[in-house]
Amino acid sequence: SSSPPPFTPMGELLHSYQRKDKTYQVYKADVFTPRFLDYHSRLQTFLLWFVDAASFIDIDDEKWHFYLLFEKVTEAGSISYSIVGFASVYGFYAFPDKVRWRISQMLILAPFQRKGHGAQLLRCVYDSLVPLPSTLDITVEDPSPEFQTLRDFVDCQNTLALGLGMGVVGRGLGGEEEGEGEGRCDVLRMKLKLSRVSIG
């Protein structure tokens, strides 16, 4: 019998980057993406193994969006992909015409941890959702201490990129003049879609 076709990632390619001569790619998928539902049913099993209090999600809900990070390896002219990690994001309706995105699950598998992949994946989530006109903010569901540290790191990088580093990082959003700190908070909420809780 013929061998099955080689695995290829499903969804839309959002981002590629290099780490030590290896290529990594982030794909975005949803419940309508071909081949994804079956793949996700196997993928989310990792959550039960590696994440405390993790549970399966209702994959039939079209408000779910998924980000898949793969390692792409080329050997002897053939290409193979290994899953590195993934994130699931849910879009809640926010009156009157906005969406409040919540990062529900995020996991980088053990062999790939502490190599910068978590920051790449989280940044890719931000980059795909922040520009949407309907996005009100991006929150996190019950973040672990490790994830909170990761998010603080990415948020700090994004804040510095906006040129607000000295005010935000150095003075904890406080300003020398009355109202200056609140003005920076407004900029962060508008530009980075951070919630008041995240900024505070």
Disulfide bonds with the S-S distance in Angstrom:
none
